[in-house]
Each structure stands twice: as C-alpha cells, then as structure tokens.
Amino acid sequence: MFDPMDARLREGVNLFNQGRFFEAHETWEMLYQRAAINDKAFLEGLIQLAAACRLIEDFGEIKGPVKLIYQALIRFENYQPTYLDVKVADLAAAMEAWAKEIEASGTRGRQPAPTIAVRRFGLF
C-alpha cells in the first residue's frame, strides 16, 4: 500500500475536481500500474468514475457511463468510509445520487459531476 494521499492520487483528485476527467483517468492509470494489490480495486473505481464522467460531460452519453458509476460503487464497498484520505462514503453517496438523477432523466442533468472530498487532517 502506498502512503495516504500519494502525490499522483492527489493530482488525479485535483484534476477530477476541475472537471478534467481524461487527465484524472490517465494519472490514476499510471498510479494503478505500480499500486499494491490492496489498492487496485479502489483505483479501478476512481478510474471508472473518471471515464464515466468524461463520457457524460464531454459526449452526452448516459446509459453506459451510468453503468460504470454503479460498477465503481461496488468496488468502493470495501474502502469506506475513508481510504487513502479520500472520503469514499461521501463520494459513493454523491455519485449514486447523480447517477440516479441522470438515469431517470435520460440526460446529463442540471448538476455537474460530484467532486471528490478528501480528509484534511489525520484526525477527521
């Protein structure tokens, strides 16, 4: 397992939160290549979210990306509430609500993709 909030993980989170989903995806893919086995499913979930958000935001696709979001949520089940300083439970709840809104409306929706919150201090 790498140190909490590895610089590459942090970079991916920052890119994701700026709506730069392709770049976040690529950053996490590079991190994934050298990640410990215990971190891989978590990173796969982040990578899936980045891919889904890019397809929704940049291309207006709905059905496939929503499925990717739900697959990512399954990957996050063993990493809650917080993992590597990422507030996974909060992220999963926000992504699930966003996916349900998009799925129900059949369009991108009014809300942008949720952002990824991180734990700021080791105590919280």
C-alpha positions as CSV (number, residue, x, y, z in Angstrom):
1,M,0.0,0.0,0.0
2,F,1.3,3.4,-0.8
3,D,1.3,6.4,1.6
4,P,-2.1,8.0,2.1
5,M,-2.7,10.7,-0.5
6,D,0.2,9.8,-2.7
7,A,1.1,12.8,-4.9
8,R,-0.3,11.0,-8.0
9,L,-3.5,10.2,-6.2
10,R,-3.8,13.8,-5.1
11,E,-3.1,15.1,-8.6
12,G,-5.8,12.8,-10.0
13,V,-8.3,14.1,-7.4
14,N,-7.4,17.7,-8.2
15,L,-7.8,17.1,-12.0
16,F,-11.1,15.3,-11.4
17,N,-12.5,18.1,-9.2
18,Q,-11.6,20.6,-12.0
19,G,-13.6,18.6,-14.5
20,R,-10.5,17.3,-16.3
21,F,-11.7,13.7,-16.3
22,F,-9.5,12.4,-19.1
23,E,-6.3,13.7,-17.3
24,A,-7.5,12.3,-14.0
25,H,-8.1,8.9,-15.6
26,E,-4.6,8.9,-17.1
27,T,-3.0,9.9,-13.9
28,W,-4.7,7.2,-11.9
29,E,-3.9,4.6,-14.7
30,M,-0.2,5.3,-14.2
31,L,-0.6,5.0,-10.4
32,Y,-2.5,1.8,-10.8
33,Q,0.4,0.2,-12.7
34,R,2.6,0.2,-9.6
35,A,-0.1,0.0,-6.9
36,A,-0.2,-2.7,-4.2
37,I,-2.9,-5.3,-4.8
38,N,-4.9,-4.0,-1.9
39,D,-5.2,-0.6,-3.6
40,K,-6.1,-1.8,-7.1
41,A,-9.9,-2.2,-6.7
42,F,-10.1,1.3,-5.2
43,L,-8.1,2.8,-8.0
44,E,-10.2,0.9,-10.6
45,G,-13.3,2.5,-9.1
46,L,-11.7,6.0,-9.4
47,I,-10.7,5.2,-13.0
48,Q,-14.2,4.1,-13.8
49,L,-15.7,7.2,-12.3
50,A,-13.3,9.4,-14.4
51,A,-14.2,7.5,-17.5
52,A,-18.0,7.7,-16.8
53,C,-17.8,11.4,-16.0
54,R,-15.9,12.2,-19.2
55,L,-18.5,10.2,-21.3
56,I,-21.4,12.1,-19.7
57,E,-19.9,15.6,-19.5
58,D,-18.0,15.6,-22.8
59,F,-20.1,13.3,-25.0
60,G,-23.5,13.4,-23.5
61,E,-23.7,9.6,-23.2
62,I,-25.9,8.2,-20.4
63,K,-26.6,4.5,-20.3
64,G,-23.0,3.1,-20.4
65,P,-21.5,5.7,-18.1
66,V,-24.2,5.3,-15.5
67,K,-23.4,1.5,-15.5
68,L,-19.7,2.4,-15.0
69,I,-20.7,4.5,-12.0
70,Y,-22.6,1.7,-10.4
71,Q,-19.7,-0.7,-11.0
72,A,-17.3,1.8,-9.3
73,L,-19.6,2.0,-6.3
74,I,-19.4,-1.8,-6.0
75,R,-15.6,-1.5,-6.0
76,F,-15.7,1.1,-3.2
77,E,-17.7,-1.1,-0.8
78,N,-14.7,-2.4,1.0
79,Y,-13.0,1.0,1.2
80,Q,-15.5,3.0,3.2
81,P,-15.8,5.4,4.9
82,T,-12.4,6.8,4.1
83,Y,-9.5,5.3,2.2
84,L,-6.1,6.9,1.4
85,D,-7.6,10.1,2.7
86,V,-10.5,10.0,0.1
87,K,-13.9,10.3,1.7
88,V,-15.2,7.3,-0.1
89,A,-18.6,7.0,1.6
90,D,-19.3,10.6,0.7
91,L,-18.1,10.1,-2.9
92,A,-20.2,7.0,-3.3
93,A,-23.4,8.6,-2.0
94,A,-22.9,11.7,-4.2
95,M,-22.2,9.7,-7.3
96,E,-25.1,7.3,-6.7
97,A,-27.5,10.3,-6.4
98,W,-26.1,11.9,-9.5
99,A,-26.3,8.7,-11.5
100,K,-29.9,8.1,-10.4
101,E,-30.8,11.7,-11.5
102,I,-29.1,11.2,-14.9
103,E,-30.6,7.7,-15.4
104,A,-34.1,8.9,-14.5
105,S,-34.0,12.0,-16.8
106,G,-32.1,10.3,-19.6
107,T,-30.0,13.5,-20.0
108,R,-26.9,14.9,-18.4
109,G,-28.9,16.8,-15.8
110,R,-28.5,20.2,-14.3
111,Q,-25.8,19.3,-11.7
112,P,-22.2,18.8,-12.7
113,A,-20.4,15.7,-11.6
114,P,-19.8,15.5,-7.9
115,T,-16.3,16.3,-6.6
116,I,-14.0,14.1,-4.5
117,A,-13.7,15.2,-0.9
118,V,-10.5,14.4,1.0
119,R,-9.7,14.2,4.6
120,R,-7.7,17.3,5.5
121,F,-6.3,16.2,8.9
122,G,-5.4,12.7,10.1
123,L,-7.9,13.0,12.9
124,F,-11.1,13.5,10.8
